[in-house]
Amino acid sequence: MLILWVIVVLAALPLLQPSSHAQSKLGQVVSSGQAEGHRATVLPHGPIRSSLRKTPPDQPPKREEDHEEMRMDPPVDPAVRPEDIRPMNPPSQVRVVSTKAQPNAPKAPGDIALFQTTGLANAPVVGGVARTSSTTNEGSLGSNGRVVFWTQNWYAAVSGDRGQTFSYLNPYDNFPADGTKDAVNGGFCCDQLAYYERTRGLMFWLLQYQPDNNTNTQRLAIARTQADVLNNSWYYYDFTPATYGFVTPPAGASGFWLDFPDVAVSDNFLYLTTNVFPRVLPNPTNQCAGTCPARTCPGACTSCTSNCGSVGAVIARIPLDQLAAAQALNFIYYSDATTQGYRCTQGAHGTMYWGSHNTNTQIRIYRWDENSNNVAWDIVSHSAFFVGTMVAPSPDGTDFAGSGDTRILGAWVANGVIGFMWNAPQGVFFAYPHVEVVRFNESNRTLLTQGQVYSDSYAFLYPSVHPNDRGHLGGTMAYGGGSLYPSELAWIADDINNGTITPILDSIAVATGNAGPASNRWGDYLTTRLNTPYSNTWVGSGYVLSGGTGNANVVPRFIWFGRERDTPPSTNTIYVDKSNTSGYEDGSATHPYNTVTEGHFAAMPNDTLIIRAANYNETVRFTTPVTVRNEGGIVKIGAP
């Protein structure tokens, strides 16, 4: 196997001590609090079924994502000097395994492997203008056996063969697809997220719509089976600022709007998070139409038609059982005045944790027990990180770090550890933007470790992360700048490398770009999820630019990765057991489908279908060539 070693080492590092501020409190809980959530109700709509497309839609958004948001950085601790902000570990030694390795080379169980990497369609070019792809790509996905659902700016896609090929959906016109753009506020654009919740078999699709003069909508669409996803059949719920109690806007604003959503789950709940902004309109004199809380519009107000800074963040806790039953949602939400936004931990079970920067030396760690209506939090100190404009120019003069900020992007909880990751800019001892990594004790929220993924030669940005069923971590990340164009890697921290992220980043190169974005914007996030039912492996999103700097040069990548020891079989074995009434069905031996029809639908050609002994009162048409075996006794299949 060809291995490329990219290693940067400083000869001397008198830098590896914590910054000098607040030494007595460093790593400790500074203060704590709690508050009760508020109740709300949202009604279901649908289901609505629409046709798929062979190519992405060619409808452009009404406004560019590039101008959607202003920076979201925390207040800077005035006691911290720039020279106090120092690395907590040596420069990152990035072990990058080439994707061009000889296919027949021997592989060790601990090697990182790409099981599937697929380039999705490029943007259609209509009249010389690229339409529905963006250099602000923001890919997201969910995986349920052979079915993969994918979202990005500005289309959605679905695969029925484990990510080998994709068909496309038009999010501008899908509820229903009637030739007219969905009349929701200002129309669709641009954030989308996908998530597969395996215990109830739910595929979530979260879409964000543009604000009109007063408000906007975030739509949560749900498909309850693999067939529903492949047939583009969804029911949905709409959430607006008023849903969360934002009714009376501040002086100078005409309303509120929601932006930067995220999705996570615990054992029994779905969590939606979002920022809330005042809706501020430009006026002919090019001045802000009133004074906005905490911040003012950046530059001329004509470039700030959407907001003058966040007025708060919201988290909604929604029962999964209500979603699975397509019932009215009776849920609880919590909101406070953070301007940084929330990021929930992936891997949560009985308690959901999430984080938000308090300052550049403190983080607020929230927790919400499933059996409580109260949200609790601890403010914990850590070593300082830089706040400011990020700079990482590529050889063509573009800068993929140009719109990066320090909001938390990656969050996890596993094996007694709560972790967060975010972008941080260059400064003094950091030549390029980098990724901060902090780990806390789950039991008391005290700081365990802090480090940085950084290099003196290029930048690391936009981390994503998810624990697998062992509690090990996998994720994706962008890197570039200096002599490198923006590129994508997948990384793993597990028992093979003692859970190390810094200074060794065990990774595999997914895609290498040969251009940077003319917009100087790379988007706000990448995504990593579990790959059900092979849930010790991961699926993730990434993208590069090829052959140019514009939207038409975007090459999105579906990535399925893991360790060689967890390589899935070339053909799948799918189990069926009528006695499984738990609602948790993924076709594995532990969580079998409870009907032969479901098991057969989940199969691909040449898969094996193992049916456990029972009377299956159903009519089954075997249209996919599979091997059928029984297990445990006599299997009877027939019409009820």
C-alpha positions in Angstrom: 0.0 0.0 0.0 1.3 3.4 -0.9 1.4 5.7 2.1 2.0 9.4 2.0 3.4 10.9 5.2 2.7 14.5 5.7 4.5 15.4 8.9 5.3 18.9 10.3 7.6 19.1 13.4 8.8 22.1 15.2 12.4 21.8 16.4 11.7 23.3 19.8 8.4 23.8 21.5 8.5 25.9 24.7 4.8 26.3 23.9 3.2 23.3 25.3 2.0 24.7 28.6 -1.5 26.2 29.2 -2.0 29.9 28.7 -1.3 31.9 31.9 -4.8 33.3 32.5 -7.0 32.0 35.3 -4.7 29.2 36.3 -6.6 28.4 39.5 -9.8 27.8 37.5 -8.4 26.3 34.3 -10.4 23.2 33.4 -12.8 23.6 36.3 -16.5 24.4 36.4 -16.8 28.1 37.0 -20.6 28.2 37.5 -23.7 26.2 37.0 -27.4 26.7 36.5 -30.7 25.3 35.3 -34.0 26.3 33.8 -37.3 24.7 32.8 -38.2 24.2 29.2 -41.4 25.5 27.4 -44.1 23.4 25.8 -45.3 23.7 22.2 -47.3 21.7 19.7 -46.9 21.3 15.9 -49.2 19.4 13.6 -48.3 16.9 10.9 -48.8 17.4 7.1 -48.9 14.8 4.3 -47.7 12.3 3.4 -46.7 13.7 0.0 -45.0 11.7 -2.7 -43.1 13.1 -5.6 -41.0 11.7 -8.5 -37.2 11.5 -8.5 -35.0 13.0 -11.2 -32.0 11.5 -13.0 -30.1 14.8 -12.7 -30.1 17.6 -10.2 -32.7 20.3 -10.6 -31.8 23.5 -12.6 -33.6 26.0 -10.4 -31.2 28.6 -8.9 -31.8 30.1 -5.4 -33.2 33.6 -5.2 -30.2 34.7 -3.2 -26.7 33.4 -2.6 -25.8 31.4 0.5 -22.5 33.4 0.5 -24.4 36.4 1.9 -26.6 34.5 4.3 -24.9 35.0 7.6 -22.5 37.2 9.5 -19.7 35.7 11.6 -20.6 34.1 14.9 -17.6 34.3 17.3 -17.7 34.5 21.1 -16.6 37.5 23.2 -12.9 37.7 23.8 -11.6 37.4 27.4 -9.9 40.8 27.9 -7.3 39.2 30.3 -5.8 37.1 27.5 -2.9 38.4 25.4 -2.3 37.0 21.9 1.1 35.6 23.1 -0.8 33.6 25.7 -2.6 31.5 23.1 -0.2 28.6 22.5 -0.4 25.1 21.1 -1.2 22.4 23.6 0.6 19.7 21.5 3.2 19.5 18.8 2.1 20.1 15.2 -0.1 17.5 13.8 1.5 14.5 12.2 -1.1 13.6 9.5 -0.8 10.0 8.3 -2.6 10.2 4.9 -3.1 6.9 3.1 -3.4 7.4 -0.6 -6.6 6.4 -2.4 -4.3 5.4 -5.3 -2.8 2.5 -3.4 -2.4 -0.7 -5.3 -5.7 -2.6 -5.0 -4.0 -6.0 -4.4 -1.6 -4.8 -1.8 -1.9 -6.6 1.6 -3.9 -4.7 4.2 -3.7 -4.9 8.0 -6.8 -5.0 10.2 -6.0 -1.5 11.5 -5.6 0.2 8.2 -8.2 2.8 7.3 -10.3 1.8 4.3 -12.6 3.5 1.9 -15.4 1.1 1.3 -17.2 3.4 -1.1 -16.5 6.9 -2.4 -18.9 8.3 -5.0 -18.9 11.6 -6.8 -22.4 13.0 -7.0 -23.5 15.0 -10.1 -22.0 18.4 -10.7 -24.3 21.4 -11.0 -26.3 21.8 -14.3 -25.1 24.8 -16.3 -27.9 26.8 -17.8 -27.2 29.8 -20.0 -23.5 29.7 -18.8 -24.5 29.8 -15.1 -24.1 26.9 -12.7 -27.3 26.3 -10.9 -27.9 23.9 -8.0 -24.5 23.2 -6.6 -22.6 25.7 -4.5 -19.0 26.2 -3.4 -20.8 26.6 0.0 -21.7 22.9 -0.3 -22.6 21.7 3.3 -23.2 18.0 2.6 -25.3 15.9 4.9 -26.6 12.3 4.8 -28.3 9.4 6.4 -27.8 5.7 5.8 -30.2 2.8 6.2 -28.9 -0.4 4.7 -29.0 -0.1 0.9 -30.7 3.3 1.1 -28.7 6.5 1.4 -30.3 10.0 1.6 -28.1 12.9 0.7 -28.5 16.7 1.0 -26.3 19.6 0.0 -26.6 23.2 -1.3 -28.8 23.1 -3.3 -30.3 19.7 -4.0 -31.1 16.4 -2.4 -30.4 12.8 -3.7 -31.2 9.2 -2.9 -29.4 6.0 -3.5 -30.9 2.5 -3.4 -27.5 0.6 -3.8 -25.5 1.7 -0.8 -24.2 4.9 -2.4 -23.0 3.6 -5.7 -25.5 5.6 -7.8 -27.9 8.4 -7.0 -31.2 9.9 -8.2 -32.1 13.5 -7.4 -34.8 15.5 -5.6 -35.8 19.1 -6.1 -36.1 20.8 -2.7 -37.6 23.9 -4.3 -40.6 22.0 -5.5 -41.2 18.8 -3.6 -44.2 19.3 -1.3 -45.7 18.6 -3.8 -43.7 18.5 -7.1 -46.3 20.3 -9.2 -44.1 22.6 -11.4 -44.5 25.5 -9.0 -41.9 26.3 -6.3 -43.2 25.5 -2.8 -44.8 28.7 -1.5 -43.1 28.7 1.9 -42.0 32.3 3.0 -39.3 33.3 0.5 -38.9 29.8 -0.9 -36.3 27.1 -0.3 -32.7 28.0 0.4 -30.3 26.7 1.5 -29.4 24.7 4.7 -30.5 21.0 4.6 -29.7 18.1 6.9 -30.3 14.4 6.7 -30.2 11.9 9.6 -31.3 8.2 9.9 -32.7 7.3 13.3 -32.3 3.5 13.5 -34.4 2.5 16.6 -37.6 3.7 14.9 -36.4 3.4 11.3 -37.0 7.1 10.6 -35.2 9.1 7.9 -35.2 12.8 8.7 -34.8 15.6 6.2 -34.6 19.1 7.6 -35.0 21.9 5.1 -34.7 25.7 5.7 -36.7 28.3 3.8 -35.7 31.9 3.1 -37.2 34.6 5.3 -39.9 36.8 3.9 -40.2 40.3 5.5 -41.3 38.8 8.9 -40.4 35.2 9.4 -39.2 31.9 7.9 -39.7 28.1 8.3 -37.6 25.1 9.0 -39.4 22.0 7.7 -38.8 18.5 9.3 -39.8 15.8 6.7 -39.9 12.1 7.8 -39.9 8.9 5.7 -40.7 5.9 7.8 -39.4 3.0 5.6 -36.8 2.4 3.0 -39.5 2.3 0.4 -40.7 5.8 1.5 -37.3 7.2 0.9 -36.8 5.6 -2.5 -40.3 6.7 -3.5 -39.8 10.2 -2.2 -42.7 10.0 0.1 -42.6 12.2 3.2 -44.9 13.7 5.9 -43.6 16.8 7.6 -43.8 19.4 10.3 -43.2 23.1 10.1 -41.3 25.2 12.7 -41.2 29.0 12.7 -39.8 31.5 15.2 -43.3 31.9 16.7 -43.2 28.1 17.4 -40.4 28.9 19.9 -42.0 32.0 21.4 -40.2 34.6 19.2 -43.2 36.9 18.4 -42.3 40.5 19.3 -39.2 41.7 17.4 -36.7 44.1 18.8 -36.7 47.8 17.8 -35.8 48.2 14.1 -36.6 44.6 13.1 -39.7 43.5 11.3 -39.7 39.9 12.7 -37.5 36.9 13.3 -36.0 34.1 11.3 -34.3 30.8 12.0 -30.9 29.7 10.6 -28.0 27.2 11.1 -30.1 24.2 12.1 -28.8 20.9 13.4 -30.1 17.4 14.2 -29.2 14.8 16.9 -31.0 12.0 18.8 -30.9 10.3 22.2 -32.7 7.1 23.1 -36.2 8.5 22.9 -36.0 12.0 21.5 -35.0 14.0 18.4 -33.3 17.3 19.1 -33.5 20.2 16.7 -31.3 23.2 17.2 -31.3 26.6 15.5 -30.1 30.2 15.8 -32.7 33.0 15.9 -32.0 36.3 14.2 -34.0 39.5 14.0 -35.3 40.2 10.5 -33.8 43.6 9.5 -34.5 45.1 6.1 -32.3 47.5 4.2 -33.5 51.0 3.5 -32.8 53.5 0.7 -30.3 55.5 2.8 -28.1 52.4 3.2 -28.4 52.6 6.9 -29.5 50.0 9.4 -33.3 50.2 10.0 -32.9 50.5 13.7 -30.4 49.3 16.3 -30.1 45.6 16.7 -29.2 43.9 20.0 -25.6 43.2 20.7 -24.3 43.7 17.2 -24.7 46.1 14.2 -24.9 45.2 10.6 -21.5 44.6 9.0 -20.7 47.1 6.3 -23.4 48.6 4.1 -26.9 47.5 5.1 -27.7 46.4 1.6 -25.4 43.5 2.2 -27.1 42.7 5.5 -30.7 42.0 4.4 -31.2 39.1 6.8 -29.9 39.9 10.3 -27.8 42.0 12.5 -26.6 39.2 14.7 -28.2 36.3 16.6 -30.6 37.1 19.5 -30.6 33.6 20.8 -30.5 29.9 20.2 -33.2 27.2 20.5 -33.2 23.4 21.2 -36.4 21.4 20.8 -36.8 17.9 22.3 -39.3 15.9 20.3 -40.5 12.4 21.2 -39.4 9.8 18.6 -42.6 7.8 19.2 -44.8 10.7 18.1 -42.7 11.2 15.0 -42.9 7.5 14.2 -46.7 7.6 14.5 -47.0 10.8 12.5 -48.9 12.3 15.4 -49.2 15.9 16.5 -45.9 16.8 18.3 -46.3 17.8 21.9 -42.7 18.7 22.8 -40.5 20.9 25.0 -38.0 23.5 23.9 -35.4 25.6 25.6 -33.9 28.9 24.5 -31.4 31.4 25.8 -29.6 34.5 24.6 -26.4 32.8 23.4 -25.2 34.4 20.2 -23.0 31.4 19.3 -25.6 28.7 18.7 -25.9 25.2 20.1 -24.2 22.0 18.9 -25.6 18.7 20.2 -23.5 15.7 20.9 -23.8 12.7 18.6 -23.9 9.4 20.5 -26.2 10.5 23.3 -28.4 8.0 25.1 -30.3 8.9 28.4 -28.9 12.4 28.5 -28.3 14.9 25.7 -25.4 17.2 26.0 -24.7 20.3 23.9 -22.2 23.1 23.9 -21.9 26.8 23.2 -19.0 29.2 23.6 -19.4 31.6 26.6 -16.1 33.4 25.8 -12.9 32.3 24.1 -11.8 30.9 27.4 -15.1 29.3 28.6 -17.6 26.8 27.2 -21.1 26.3 28.4 -22.0 22.6 28.5 -25.7 21.9 28.7 -27.4 18.7 29.6 -31.0 17.5 29.4 -31.9 14.2 31.1 -34.7 12.3 29.2 -36.8 12.1 32.4 -36.6 15.8 33.2 -38.1 19.0 31.8 -35.2 21.0 33.2 -32.1 22.0 31.2 -28.9 22.2 33.3 -25.6 23.7 32.4 -22.0 24.2 33.6 -19.7 26.9 32.5 -16.2 25.4 32.2 -12.9 27.2 31.7 -10.2 26.1 29.2 -7.2 27.6 27.5 -7.8 30.5 25.1 -8.2 30.2 21.4 -8.0 33.0 18.8 -11.0 34.8 17.5 -11.0 36.7 14.2 -10.8 36.4 10.4 -9.3 33.2 9.1 -6.7 33.2 6.3 -5.5 30.2 4.3 -4.9 31.2 0.7 -4.5 28.5 -2.0 -2.0 28.6 -4.9 -4.7 30.2 -7.1 -5.2 33.1 -4.6 -8.6 31.9 -3.4 -9.1 31.4 0.3 -11.4 28.6 1.5 -11.1 29.8 5.1 -12.4 33.3 4.3 -15.8 32.9 5.9 -14.9 30.5 8.7 -15.8 31.3 12.3 -15.4 29.6 15.7 -18.9 28.2 16.3 -18.8 24.6 17.5 -19.1 22.1 14.6 -18.3 18.7 16.0 -19.7 17.3 19.2 -19.8 13.8 20.7 -20.4 11.8 23.9 -19.0 8.3 24.3 -17.2 6.2 26.9 -17.6 8.8 29.7 -16.3 11.7 27.6 -18.0 14.7 26.2 -16.0 16.3 23.3 -16.3 19.4 21.1 -14.4 20.6 18.0 -14.3 23.9 16.2 -12.4 26.1 13.8 -9.9 28.7 15.2 -7.9 31.2 13.2 -4.2 31.7 12.8 -2.2 33.9 15.2 1.3 34.2 16.8 2.2 30.5 17.2 -0.3 29.2 14.7 0.6 29.9 11.0 -2.8 28.7 9.7 -6.3 28.2 10.9 -6.7 25.0 12.8 -9.2 22.8 14.7 -9.5 23.0 18.5 -10.4 19.7 20.3 -11.6 19.7 23.9 -12.6 16.7 26.0 -14.6 16.8 29.3 -15.4 14.3 32.0 -19.1 13.3 31.4 -19.7 12.8 35.1 -18.6 16.3 36.3 -17.9 18.3 33.1 -14.3 19.1 34.1 -11.7 19.5 31.4 -9.8 16.3 30.5 -7.6 17.4 27.6 -7.3 20.2 25.1 -5.4 20.2 21.9 -5.2 21.4 18.3 -5.1 19.8 14.9 -2.7 22.2 13.2 0.2 22.6 10.8 2.7 25.3 9.9 2.1 24.5 6.2 -1.7 24.5 5.7 -5.0 24.8 7.5 -7.4 22.2 9.0 -11.1 23.3 9.0 -14.7 22.1 9.3 -14.5 19.0 11.5 -17.3 16.5 11.8 -17.5 13.6 14.2 -19.7 10.6 15.2 -19.1 7.7 17.7 -19.6 4.2 16.3 -21.1 1.3 18.3 -17.8 0.8 20.1 -17.8 4.4 21.2 -14.9 5.1 18.8 -14.7 8.3 16.8 -14.8 8.8 13.1 -15.2 12.0 11.1 -14.3 14.1 8.1 -12.3 17.3 7.8 -11.1 19.8 5.2 -7.5 20.8 4.8 -5.7 23.1 2.4 -3.9 26.4 1.9 -0.2 27.2 1.3 0.8 24.9 -1.5 -2.4 22.8 -1.2 -5.8 23.3 -2.7 -8.8 22.6 -0.5 -9.1 18.8 0.0 -11.0 16.3 2.1 -9.9 13.6 4.5 -11.6 11.0 6.8 -10.2 10.3 10.2 -10.6 7.7 13.0 -9.7 7.8 16.7 -10.2 4.3 18.3 -8.5 1.5 20.1 -6.1 1.0 17.2 -4.5 4.5 17.9 -5.5 4.8 21.6 -8.2 7.3 20.7 -5.6 9.9 19.5 -6.7 13.0 17.5 -3.7 15.2 18.4 -0.9 15.3 17.5 -1.4 12.2 15.4 -4.4 12.4 13.1 -5.0 8.9 11.6 -6.7 9.6 8.3 -7.3 8.7 4.7 -7.3 11.2 1.8 -10.8 11.1 0.2 -10.5 13.7 -2.5 -7.9 16.2 -3.6 -8.9 19.5 -5.2 -7.1 21.5 -7.8 -8.8 24.8 -7.3 -10.2 26.9 -4.5 -13.6 28.7 -4.3 -13.9 32.1 -6.0 -16.4 33.0 -3.2 -13.7 32.4 -0.6 -16.3 30.4 1.3 -16.3 26.6 2.0 -19.5 26.4 3.9 -20.4 26.0 7.6 -20.2 22.3 8.1 -19.5 18.7 6.9 -21.3 15.7 8.2 -20.5 12.2 9.5 -23.1 9.5 10.5 -23.2 5.8 11.4 -23.6 3.4 8.5 -26.5 1.2 9.5 -26.4 -1.8 9.9 -22.5 -1.8 9.7 -22.5 0.5 12.6 -18.8 0.3 13.4 -18.2 2.1 10.1 -19.1 5.6 9.1 -20.6 7.5 6.1 -19.6 11.1 5.6 -19.7 14.1 3.3 -17.0 15.9 1.6 -16.2 17.8 -1.6 -13.5 19.5 -3.7 -13.3 21.8 -6.7 -12.0 20.4 -9.9 -10.9 22.5 -13.0 -12.1 25.9 -11.8 -13.2 28.1 -8.9 -17.0 28.3 -9.4 -20.2 26.4 -8.5 -20.0 24.3 -11.7 -16.6 22.9 -10.5 -18.0 21.4 -7.2 -17.5 17.6 -6.9 -19.4 16.3 -3.9 -18.3 13.0 -2.4 -20.3 10.3 -0.6 -17.8 8.5 1.7 -18.1 5.2 3.4 -15.1 4.4 5.6 -13.8 2.5 8.5 -11.0 0.0 9.6 -10.1 -3.0 7.4 -11.2 -5.2 10.3 -14.7 -4.0 9.8 -14.9 -4.5 6.1 -18.4 -5.4 5.2 -19.1 -8.6 3.2 -19.2 -8.4 -0.6 -22.9 -9.5 -0.3 -25.2 -8.8 2.6 -27.0 -11.2 4.9 -30.4 -9.9 5.9 -32.4 -11.4 8.7 -36.2 -11.7 9.2 -37.9 -12.6 12.4 -41.6 -12.2 13.0 -41.1 -12.0 16.8 -39.2 -8.7 16.6 -41.8 -6.3 17.8 -39.4 -3.7 19.2 -39.7 -1.4 16.2 -35.9 -1.4 15.8 -35.3 -3.1 12.5 -32.1 -2.9 10.4 -31.9 -6.4 9.0 -29.0 -7.5 11.3 -29.2 -10.7 13.3 -29.8 -8.6 16.5 -32.5 -6.3 14.9 -34.1 -8.3 12.1 -37.0 -7.1 9.9 -40.3 -8.7 11.1 -41.8 -9.3 7.6 -40.4 -11.1 4.6 -41.5 -8.2 2.4 -39.4 -5.8 4.3 -36.4 -8.1 4.3 -36.7 -8.7 0.6 -37.1 -5.0 -0.2 -33.9 -4.3 1.8 -31.9 -6.9 -0.3 -29.7 -6.2 -3.2 -29.0 -8.8 -6.0 -27.1 -11.9 -4.7 -27.7 -11.0 -1.0 -28.8 -13.8 1.4 -32.2 -13.6 3.2 -32.3 -15.7 6.4 -35.9 -16.1 7.6 -36.4 -17.4 11.2 -39.1 -20.0 11.9 -42.6 -18.6 12.0 -45.9 -18.3 10.1 -45.6 -15.1 7.9 -49.1 -14.2 6.9 -48.2 -12.1 3.8 -47.9 -12.3 0.1 -44.3 -11.9 -1.1 -43.1 -11.4 -4.7 -39.4 -12.2 -5.0 -38.3 -9.8 -7.7 -34.7 -9.4 -6.6 -32.5 -12.5 -7.1 -31.5 -13.5 -3.5 -30.6 -16.7 -1.7 -33.3 -17.6 0.8 -32.6 -19.7 3.9 -34.5 -20.7 7.0 -33.2 -20.7 10.5 -34.5 -22.5 13.6 -37.3 -24.6 12.1 -40.2 -24.4 9.6 -41.0 -21.1 7.8 -44.4 -20.7 6.3 -45.2 -17.8 4.0 -48.7 -17.2 2.7 -51.6 -14.8 2.3 -53.3 -14.0 5.5 
